Amino acid sequence: MARHLHEHTPAEAAAADACCGPAACCGPAAPAAPDAAAPNTFRIATMDCSVEESEIRRLAEPIAGIRGLHFRLPQRTLRIDGSDDAVQRALAAIRKAGFVPEPLAAAAPAGNAAGGEMHEHAATGHARLAAALALALAAEAVSFFAPDTTAWAGAGMAVAAVAIWLAGLETYAKGLTALRHGKLNINALMSVAVTGAFVIGQWPEAAMVMALYAIAELIEARAVDRARNAIKGLVGLAPDAAEVAQPDGGWRRIKASEIPIGAIARVKPGERVVLDGVVTRGHSSIDQAPVTGESIPADKEPGSPVFAGTINQNGELEFRVTALADDSTLARIIHAVEEAQGTRAPTQRFVDRFAAIYTPAVFALALAVAVLPPLLLGWPWLVAVYKALVLLVIACPCALVISTPVTVVSGLAAAARRGILIKGGAHLEHARLLKAVAFDKTGTLTEGKPRLVAFQAWRQADEDQARRWARSLALRSDHPVSISIAQGLEGEALPIDGFKALPGRGVEGVVDGRPMVLGNRRLITERGQADPALEAELAAHEAQGRTITLLADAHGALALFAVADTLRPSSVAAIAALRQLGVAPVMLTGDNPATALAVGREAGIDDARGGLLPDDKLSAIQDMRRRYGPTGMTGDGINDAPALAQADIGFAMGGAGTDTAMEAADVVIMNDQLGRVAETIRLSRRTHAVLWQNITLALGIKAVFFVLAVFGSATMWMAVFADMGASLLVVANGLRLLRGVPAPFRSP
């Protein structure tokens, strides 16, 4: 999946400086188990947003000897690949910027300890903010009700100063660091604005503004945390231990991390499956919604796959473990979503670049308001400075910058909950542009497993006898078509004498004392038993994409059996959903053109192209681009890997346990439901709409209060409420995507 990781450009890294502080951006992320014992891995407690990631990347990437930086924002960890000297110089640069990287061994441990420590810090922070708000209210009360004396004024200023210190300690620390490095982020703006208000005598308002700002930041951080942690709940789905078979025939409960590949584990009704595996004994139904998004439980029997974190419902199962705990399908889903959350969508990069220009411009405007009106228009200096400070608070680009990552992460999480694994915000945004989607036939539109779909007795042969004879011969063959015939027929198998395989033609043997053959059209033609009526019947079946096998004795054909790879139950509805969205469906298959046309007609696809080799599919994708525009490709991720990579968006089917699909595609449909392709496009369109709703909302609110501030109708209180209100509104709007897409476009 390395090719899908987004590399930030220098321009993007520079744009990150314009963003608000970390709490406003992303909120606290609970530390989970990072890249365990990887060398040169550090935890940076204040790196909880992609903005900090960009800043650190800008500082460390140019250093000679640094080969790569690997961020995991939900865990707040950074792994630095490079020479020892380069790593030390990178750490020095990071520390100079005000971050404190701690070696992972020395950092707060994952799990319960880290969680307890974080809850303790959170409780302390809440108490501090509550005290700050109470003191800010006390400062306001002193200003309104106390006598206008020096003593009361001094007392009020002292109370206000303590409130500012309690609420704004972290803001001031980050703001001073930003100013020392020539950066204008929200912490710098708030530090300057609150300090200026205090100096010009607006100390009650300065205290209340800082307290309200800190509280709003906390509320906003909690809201943003919902989006970031929407998928993280999967971490706790897989149990910590399972019962594993022992050499002496007994069972022993073993930690999941210690269970090797090949071990036989047992899961009882009501329990969760601990690791990926294949059922070896038992029958049951399993709720696979956490991994595939399927609402209907899947039946399991020997040979069926099971996935970590899924729920066994009504029967005991034994299964052979096929993946270690940190390499299960569930673990790979979590890892892929975490990586996707760390990438920037195109709209997010645009907003960051805009904010990089916007913030300094507004700072310059505020400075002009503070200086020019008193000099040119005769305004009182205190009035002009106050208006400039209000502008600084309004100028915070927090709502603007936060609107994009929250929306994108919510979209990614909503997709993952539905069994759609999208490997980054860029793919989520670009899917809306698709004008055509190509589909492989076998295993994508169809089940990929041939089944007996038609039986017809010939020459007035007895149907029941013909079935028994054909099944008896088919059971002795290992050819896929024979297996399909045997599985599709019922009845007791009869003994066969002189059984013999006829390579490329079929099989022969003596059944009930009669020599018979079960073979293809070529065998019957060679035997001279293909009369015109039979030829016409065979042609009719073959026009429908069916493979015909015939049962014949010495006198001629007795019965014909049609085998076909049937459409998935969801294919017709999925193609119809794409057409509703204005997306053209096309089928690309290596099967013969007649079969391609037949399956295409059944699925509702007009443009069905058969007889294509992998290189031909690449050419077809390029042709579709010229004809339709941006083109997607849907396949099984193995034979179709080149076309998946060539397409603008690659959709891989059968992602559960398929490494090739995970690597080659941009989107993995974990539950093989073709309807998820249309659902992805619909979600992409909704995400794009919400992104621009948020941008318009953030800029519109600021524009209104800019005008109010210039004309003296806005106070610092109003500025804080406007800025934080806009931030909370865009966060709430972005979180709406967690509900997914409208029902008409959902798959069954």
C-alpha angles and dihedrals in degrees: 000000000000093000090063097056112109118237113209118230121224089252091057092048091051091048090057090071089073095063129103124257124292099262091054093046105050114345127225118325118204110237112246129181104303127198088314115223098356110147121249092020116148136185115223109193095199095048099094101131139053087246091066088045090056092048092050091045090053091052100044107031097070092055111111111247096030108124099178147341119222116195129191104184099184088059093035090229133141126195115199119204113200147084118313092250092049091049091053092049090048091051090050091052091048092050091048089057090058101263123125111214113194124193108253093244090056096040124093106292121247124248127029097350093054092043092051092049091050093050089050092052090046092053091049091049092051092051091049093051092047090053091047092052092048091051092046089054089048090052090051090049091051090050094050104036110021121092115269095252133131092245095053091043090052091048091049092049090050092051091047091049092053090048091051091048093050095046101033107037094109092039091054093046092052093039094054091047090051093049092048088056094045095250126141108207130146093274091055092046094048092045092053094043097048093043091049092049091050092049095051091052101263091118097140090053092044091055095046092046092053093046093048091045092053093047092047089049089054093049091046092048091053091050093048090047089063090063095044094048097039091106097029091082087077089073092075096045098088113071121242095237144016141194110264127192115250129212091251091059095257130113129242130187110241132181113261092236090059098049110108128216110271095032118133111236130185129219122190127208111288094020128113121244109252101205141005114277150135121264113249100172137016140028127251146133120256129201102227097175095116091060107026104020091235113152094199118072116246121234114238130201135156108312095026119123121240127196134215114261096025120124124244108217118185116357140045114255134193118201140178112240112240102175137034121246095262093046101048121124089253092052091048091050091052092046092048093050091048090053091046091052089055094057125086123239118222093253090050091053090049092051092049092052090047092049091051089062097033099057099052089043092055091045088055090047091052090050090051091051090051095050113025104052093054090048099041106024103028097243116164109262094233092052092050093046091049091052089049090053091050088052090052092055092046090046093067106125091205097113090046097048096040094050095076105047093045091051095046094046090048090052092049092049093047090052093048091052088057093050094262113128109197113187100215148346092266092062091045090055097040095052090076089065096060114122097176138021124202119211130202111223110217112066093358110058090013132045092252090229119098115231135186104259103167140024127187130177115223133207091017091293118169107266097212093048092046090052093050093047093047093046092049092053094041092053090061093056129078095202112123092235092051090048090052091050093048091049092048096052129070131209142080117303114243125217115264127207125203094011112187135173117229104206112230092003113056138259138300137201146140114272122181087350093303122113109233141172131209108198152122132285091271092060093050091047091051089051089053092239100120106105121183094262091053091046091054092050092049091049091052092054094044090053086063091055095256128145111227125213121183133206112213140169129196091288099050145278118345101180143350128221123201117207122188141167100246127218119261111256090244098048101090093046091045093054090047090051090053091051089051087058092051093251118138115228118215129181121218117185141157090221120105117286094246092056090044092054092046094050091042091055091049092049095044097251117139097186105060116161120192138184093045125155119206091266090050090055090055089053090047091054090052090048091051090052090055092045103040109010126237107025135200128203126211120195145130093274096240114070089017096050095109092051091044090055093044095052123088088242121016118205115196120201123209095031096161103104095348109123094183091057091049091053103040103042135068092212126032119202100210097192101042091240107147090202088074089074092064089040090056091052091048091049090049091054092048091048091052091049093050091048092057092041088057094046091049091046094050096047093041094054091047092049091054094050092044089061092045091050095050091050093047098251098113129074130197089258090056091046092055092047091047094050098042092038090055090048093051092046094053091045091051091047091050092048090060087079090069086078089067127218132332115283097245089069098045121110122238 
